[in-house]
Amino acid sequence: QVQLVESGGGLVQAGGSLRLSCTASARIFRMGWYRQSAWNQRELVAYMTVIGTTNYANSVKGRFTISRDSDKNTVYLQMDSLKPEDTAVYYCNGYTVSPSRDYWGQGTQVTVSS
């Protein structure tokens, strides 16, 4: 059983920045972030694998940057040029290959005011 502990989030004005962190209790293949708002289903924001492969949602490309400290089993999401539409609960996600399984953090609120 892998546990994910998130930190970061909060309230920021449009154009501002926030950084999210997520630490896993064990080394896992892929870590990243999803988000869910009141009007959207949970969607991928970004992820990074242990070999450095990344994937970003089109809506955040060029504004968000994901990075990973493998020694600390921690992934970071630097969010710049935030927009009100980025407002959501952000969930850390971890994926293991064997067994194939997803793990989730408790979620952290990000609110961007206009």
MINU-603341 format. One record per residue (C-alpha): residue number from 1; residue in three letters; x, y, z. Coordinates in Angstrom, 1 decimal, padded with zeros to 4 digits. Layout:
N
ATOM,k,r,east,north,up
ATOM,NUM,ALA,X,Y,Z $
...
//
This chain:
114
ATOM,k,r,east,north,up
ATOM,1,GLN,000.0,000.0,000.0 $
ATOM,2,VAL,001.4,003.3,-001.1 $
ATOM,3,GLN,000.5,006.5,000.7 $
ATOM,4,LEU,000.7,009.9,-000.9 $
ATOM,5,VAL,001.0,013.1,001.2 $
ATOM,6,GLU,000.3,016.4,-000.5 $
ATOM,7,SER,001.2,020.0,000.5 $
ATOM,8,GLY,000.8,023.4,-001.1 $
ATOM,9,GLY,-002.2,024.9,-002.7 $
ATOM,10,GLY,-004.2,027.9,-001.4 $
ATOM,11,LEU,-005.5,031.1,-002.7 $
ATOM,12,VAL,-003.7,033.3,-005.3 $
ATOM,13,GLN,-004.6,036.1,-007.7 $
ATOM,14,ALA,-004.7,035.5,-011.4 $
ATOM,15,GLY,-001.2,035.7,-012.8 $
ATOM,16,GLY,000.3,034.4,-009.6 $
ATOM,17,SER,002.2,031.2,-008.8 $
ATOM,18,LEU,001.8,028.3,-006.5 $
ATOM,19,ARG,003.8,025.1,-006.0 $
ATOM,20,LEU,002.3,021.7,-005.0 $
ATOM,21,SER,004.3,018.9,-003.5 $
ATOM,22,CYS,003.5,015.2,-003.1 $
ATOM,23,THR,005.6,012.6,-001.3 $
ATOM,24,ALA,005.1,008.9,-001.7 $
ATOM,25,SER,005.8,006.3,001.0 $
ATOM,26,ALA,007.6,004.2,-001.6 $
ATOM,27,ARG,009.2,004.5,-005.0 $
ATOM,28,ILE,006.6,004.2,-007.7 $
ATOM,29,PHE,006.8,004.3,-011.5 $
ATOM,30,ARG,004.7,007.4,-012.2 $
ATOM,31,MET,003.6,010.3,-010.2 $
ATOM,32,GLY,001.6,013.3,-011.1 $
ATOM,33,TRP,-001.4,015.5,-010.6 $
ATOM,34,TYR,-005.0,015.5,-011.5 $
ATOM,35,ARG,-007.6,018.1,-010.8 $
ATOM,36,GLN,-011.4,018.3,-010.4 $
ATOM,37,SER,-013.6,021.3,-010.3 $
ATOM,38,ALA,-017.3,021.6,-009.6 $
ATOM,39,TRP,-018.0,021.7,-013.3 $
ATOM,40,ASN,-015.5,019.3,-014.7 $
ATOM,41,GLN,-014.6,015.6,-014.2 $
ATOM,42,ARG,-011.3,014.7,-012.8 $
ATOM,43,GLU,-008.7,015.4,-015.5 $
ATOM,44,LEU,-005.0,014.9,-015.9 $
ATOM,45,VAL,-002.8,017.9,-015.2 $
ATOM,46,ALA,000.7,016.4,-015.6 $
ATOM,47,TYR,002.8,013.4,-014.7 $
ATOM,48,MET,006.4,012.3,-014.7 $
ATOM,49,THR,007.8,008.8,-014.8 $
ATOM,50,VAL,010.9,007.5,-013.0 $
ATOM,51,ILE,012.7,007.7,-016.3 $
ATOM,52,GLY,011.8,011.3,-016.8 $
ATOM,53,THR,009.0,011.0,-019.3 $
ATOM,54,THR,006.4,013.8,-018.9 $
ATOM,55,ASN,002.9,014.5,-020.1 $
ATOM,56,TYR,000.9,017.7,-019.7 $
ATOM,57,ALA,-002.6,018.7,-020.3 $
ATOM,58,ASN,-002.8,021.2,-023.2 $
ATOM,59,SER,-004.4,023.7,-021.0 $
ATOM,60,VAL,-001.4,024.0,-018.7 $
ATOM,61,LYS,001.5,023.6,-021.2 $
ATOM,62,GLY,003.9,026.5,-020.9 $
ATOM,63,ARG,002.6,027.5,-017.5 $
ATOM,64,PHE,003.0,024.5,-015.3 $
ATOM,65,THR,006.2,022.5,-014.7 $
ATOM,66,ILE,006.4,019.1,-013.1 $
ATOM,67,SER,009.6,017.8,-011.5 $
ATOM,68,ARG,010.6,014.9,-009.4 $
ATOM,69,ASP,013.1,014.1,-006.7 $
ATOM,70,SER,013.4,010.4,-006.9 $
ATOM,71,ASP,015.6,010.1,-003.8 $
ATOM,72,LYS,012.8,011.6,-001.8 $
ATOM,73,ASN,009.9,010.0,-003.8 $
ATOM,74,THR,008.5,013.5,-004.2 $
ATOM,75,VAL,007.0,015.2,-007.2 $
ATOM,76,TYR,006.5,018.9,-007.5 $
ATOM,77,LEU,004.1,021.0,-009.6 $
ATOM,78,GLN,005.2,024.5,-010.2 $
ATOM,79,MET,002.1,026.5,-011.4 $
ATOM,80,ASP,002.8,029.9,-013.0 $
ATOM,81,SER,000.5,032.4,-014.7 $
ATOM,82,LEU,-002.4,030.9,-013.0 $
ATOM,83,LYS,-005.9,031.6,-014.3 $
ATOM,84,PRO,-009.3,031.5,-012.6 $
ATOM,85,GLU,-010.1,028.3,-014.6 $
ATOM,86,ASP,-007.3,026.6,-012.9 $
ATOM,87,THR,-009.4,026.6,-009.7 $
ATOM,88,ALA,-009.9,023.1,-008.6 $
ATOM,89,VAL,-009.1,020.4,-006.1 $
ATOM,90,TYR,-005.7,019.0,-007.1 $
ATOM,91,TYR,-005.0,015.3,-006.4 $
ATOM,92,CYS,-001.7,013.7,-006.4 $
ATOM,93,ASN,-001.6,010.4,-008.3 $
ATOM,94,GLY,000.8,007.6,-008.1 $
ATOM,95,TYR,000.8,004.6,-010.5 $
ATOM,96,THR,002.6,001.3,-010.0 $
ATOM,97,VAL,003.2,-001.1,-012.8 $
ATOM,98,SER,003.2,-004.4,-010.9 $
ATOM,99,PRO,000.6,-004.6,-009.7 $
ATOM,100,SER,-001.1,-002.1,-012.1 $
ATOM,101,ARG,-002.7,000.2,-009.6 $
ATOM,102,ASP,-003.4,003.9,-009.0 $
ATOM,103,TYR,-003.0,005.6,-005.7 $
ATOM,104,TRP,-004.5,009.0,-004.7 $
ATOM,105,GLY,-003.7,011.7,-002.3 $
ATOM,106,GLN,-006.4,013.5,-000.2 $
ATOM,107,GLY,-006.5,016.5,-002.5 $
ATOM,108,THR,-005.6,020.1,-002.0 $
ATOM,109,GLN,-007.6,023.2,-003.0 $
ATOM,110,VAL,-006.2,025.7,-005.4 $
ATOM,111,THR,-008.3,028.8,-005.9 $
ATOM,112,VAL,-007.4,031.5,-008.4 $
ATOM,113,SER,-009.2,034.8,-008.0 $
ATOM,114,SER,-009.7,037.2,-010.9 $
//
